[in-house]
Structures are given as structure tokens and as C-alpha cells.
Amino acid sequence: MKLKHYNNVTIALLALGITATVQAANVPQGTVLADKQELVRGNGNEPASLDPHKVESDVEFNILNDMFDGLVAVKPDGSIEPRLAESWDNKDNTVWTFHLRPGITWSDGSAITAQDVVWSWQRLVTPTTASPYASYPGNMHIVNAADIALGKKTPDTLGVKALNDTTVEVTLTQPNSAFLAMLAHPSMVPLDKVLIGQFGDKWVKPEHFVSSGAYTLSQWVVNERIVAERNPRYWDNAKTVVNKVTYLPIRSEASDVNRYKAGEVDIVYTLPINQFSQLKKTLGDQVDVKPQLATYYYEFNTTKPPFNDARVRRALNMALDKDIIADKVLGQGQSPAWVISQPDIGGVKLHGPDYASWPRDKRMTEAKKLLAEAGFNDAHPLSFNLLYNTSESHQRIAIAAASMWKKNLGVEAKLQNQEWKTMLDAMHTGNFDVVRYAWIADYDDASTFLNTFRTGDSENTAKYSNPDYDEALRDAAKTQDVAQRARDYQKAEDLLARDVPAIPVYHYVRTHLVKPWVGGFAPDRLGNFSTKDIYIKKH
């Protein structure tokens, strides 16, 4: 989930293994710190798990980013920084060797080894783990990863090995321009083989849990709070300031704001649409709005009639008034979306389909024509269920979308809402017609969005499959030429605009309320921020 920009200069530096100095909390000179260094963060929902191999959303990653380090990380300026790996080198951009920091340990004091890295990545791709990110190492082009995830090869054939206790070698099937950035994802963090072998799925309980990051789990009260405390054995502990962080699974955005006003929350997860303008007026600089590499979309179950017909999917895309949703329903700075990824990402610019620029009347006429060709008309109207996870904002958007489809096409979208974990299960089991979803970039490259529609990808819950699309993404990963990569990604986006496995609705901004005494709060383009970068000023 990290990388600002990736041009040929960046690639050349990374290939040489040139690394930057790690930064944690940077307290300006003269700042008076509070005696009590504790932070409370709203976190949107109850996490599905705290096992990095069992989760797929920012609800969990917000917490895991505080508790685990990967081999590398990506700084807000896009440069790669060393974490558990002190340095690395490579041969032909296909064989990468990582050298772990001397003396790094888990929070219980036991050593973090290269064998932990190998075992963890094998566990991630093993089908019985059932990780939502099982396809991720395959998308990185690690040798045999894709076949292992599909059950065609055994986990021990994965292209990663421990040369000794402190050296990891990773072999790729082809060069991958985004490899180091992808390596920073939370699913790629090492886990403790011995601990998980001893406790199985119960290893995430506070009494068993060990971490490698700045914080470690101390308390988990389901649907109430998760508490993490500073890990004194963290390799960079000297630069950490906050001693304790509490994550509150506040599903209601309005409740999150109320608890903020009552002094119970320091950082609100996201702002309710209908309060945004008033909060800007009354709280001013406490309202923090930043662009975010994220896209909100409605995903189709392409295996289920009538959504196995691309004409139906394309008609619904054409008939959605996205400008109204972005500007009127939301109005926080979001922009209408006609590409699944982003118009400007990873040093390339991408554009939507021709029909995105058509006059509205022309789009509606074509949408009605497509529906009629697919067998739907006034006498036989299209009707389907539109599923979203429980949230005031998602409900408002769904009501607006359903109203537009009804007015423009005579289509009836019946609204359904489920709790977050229930909705995710429905998506992965194919128990939906159309579902609200969003993808937040895992790294700053279009492939982070586009890979989720590759044939067989573990996140491809739309079950979309197109060999030409898959080929375009393979070609994009191979090339070091930014212009050629842009052409490959544009080809992929053009195919998505034709086949529409999902309707892109809008591109995000990230909105928070942040108390004036919270210092060091600086989300990156992916919307990530780490508690270890934060400090509490005296107030």
C-alpha cells in the first residue's frame, strides 16, 4: 500500500539497493510533549482478523501496519526504506537478495529469521490458508507462486529461500518494475512460525500474540476496542514516542464524530457526508482532507444472469450520473471515475472510454439500446439486489444510484445492507448480484487496481476473465519503459470499460478529524499513517 512515483530513475536506484534513512516520529525542536503519550483512533469496523494472511481491508491494515514490519517500506515521497531488511541487492532484476538487520526479534524476544520469511510467504500462497491475498505473490511474479495458489504445485517450490538465518533470496519469473513497492504490503510481513505452529488460529489472541513492529497487541474486546502498547524490543523503538494506541471499531460515522467532540477520540476514521460542510465551518483546521489513491465501485457477479452479459453491465455504467454523486451526494472533493485505477498513478496518465465524454442524452440513449438488446424493456424491466456494507455514506450513495437507474433506465435496484465481515463472505462465495466495494492502492502503480480483475486472482470476486486483459498486465510488469507501461495499462482499462466487470463510481479523498495536539499526522497518497510517526503535544 505504498509508493508515490516510479520512474526510470527510481527503478535504477532501487535496483542498486540504494536505501534511505528510516524516519519515525519527527518532533520539531521546541515542541513540548504531553506527559501522557496515548492515542485513540476511530477505525470504522471490527476487524475480520489480526492475522495478516486472513484480511484484505484498511480496517485491518491500519492496525497491522502498527504491529508488523515487512522487509521494506515505502516513504511518502515514494522512496523505498529498509525495515527488517537492512539492505538488498539484485541480479538482472529477477534474483533479489535481502539481508536482515542483525539482532532483530519478535516482541517476545525470540529471533526473527530468514526461515520465518520463507515459511510466511509459503503460508500466504497455500490454498488451505484461504488468504484473500493468495494471488499477490503471483502478481509479483515470484517463481511458482501463481501455481501454488491454484493448487498446482506445492508450497515448498515457491521461489524464495533462506540462504542462512539472516539472508533471503527471492527469484522472479520476469522483471517486475513494482516489485519492491509490492513487497511493502502487509500480507508480505514475516510471521512467527513457532508461535502459529503452537497455537494455530488462536495465535492472534493477546495472550499469545507477538509482533515485529513498533506496537504489540495488549487487549482485544470484540466490537469495543483493540489496544496496542509500545514494543520495547522493536528495532527502531528509540524513535517511537506514543506509548499506547487504542483502535475503536466505530461503524457509525456520526457516532465517531460525536465521540471526537466528547474528547474520546483523537483521530476520526472518516467524516459523514451530511456533516462535512458544517464541520469545516465549526472545526476548521481539525478537518483534514487529502487525495487518496482509491476507487469506489459497484462490482458485478459476472457469472450470474443477467450480469454475465456485458451489454447489461455497460448500460448500467453509462446510465450512472457520476458527476452528481461526486459533487452533490458527496461534495468533499471526490472526482467522478471512469477508470478502475486512477487517472494519474505511478507516473502514467490513463483516460476513460469514449462514452465517458459523450453528452448525457447520448449515453442514456445508448444505455437503453444495450438493455433492449439484452432483453430488458418497460414490459420486462431489469431488477437486481444492490448490496453494501452498513454505513450512512454507502446508503446515501446506493439510494442515489438506484434513483438514477430507475429514472434513466426504468431499472429497479433493491438495496441490501450487511455487516462488513458478512458482506466480504458474500463476495467471496458469489452470493450477490451487484456489490459496493472499493480498492485502496496497495502501492503506487495501476497494477494494484487492475490485478484484482485478472483471471483467477484471489481478489477477483467479480469472476471476470479475459486473456487479452491478462496479457496486457503481464506486458506492463515486464517493461521498464514508463510510456510502454502506460500503453499496456490503457489497453487494460479500455477492456474493462468495454466489459465492465465493475462500475467505477468515484475516486476518493480521505477525510479525518484530527485533534490539534496530535503531531506528525501525515497520511500518504494511499491514505496510510503510522502511529509510530505521531506524537502528542502538551494541551
Disulfide bonds with the S-S distance in Angstrom:
none
